[in-house]
């Protein structure tokens, strides 16, 4: 995928990231049940945020990173939604199959600043993370980068729907 400048000075990578965020927003607007199994039962039109949601999000994000670090393709495949997509820092997008075939090799990772919102069965999580390792033989950045990770609960089970590394997107 080339880094051609498009309308307004944005690159194709930027537009893909923005399209993903927009599509995820539409998915979130289609929620119909409570966002997480807790004592709270928010109205369908309510966006839920707060410590309980952030704790759930932190657990889900760390589960994802732990599975990648372990290289457990089988468990990761079960955790990923069939509709999963990832956008890498270089703008490359991958679906479930391609992602599992090109898993990064993670030696160590750190996560900070987890913040989540829920609407229905969609959870949108932002945070920063740094990782030591490689992807396709290239060293990962050694500094924290912003991330956007989206989970969707189906039949009571949280699945990872989308993940984006926003390290070098600026428009």
Secondary structure, 3 states (H helix, E strand, C coil): CCCCECHHHCEHHHHHHHHHHHHHHHHHHCCCCCCCCCCCCCCCCCCEECHHHHHHHHHHHHHHHHHHHHCCHHHHHHHEEEEEEEECCCCCEEEHHHHHHCCCEEEEEEEEEEEEEEECCEEEEEEEEEEEEEECCEECCCCCEEEEEEEEEECCEEEEEEEEECCCCCC
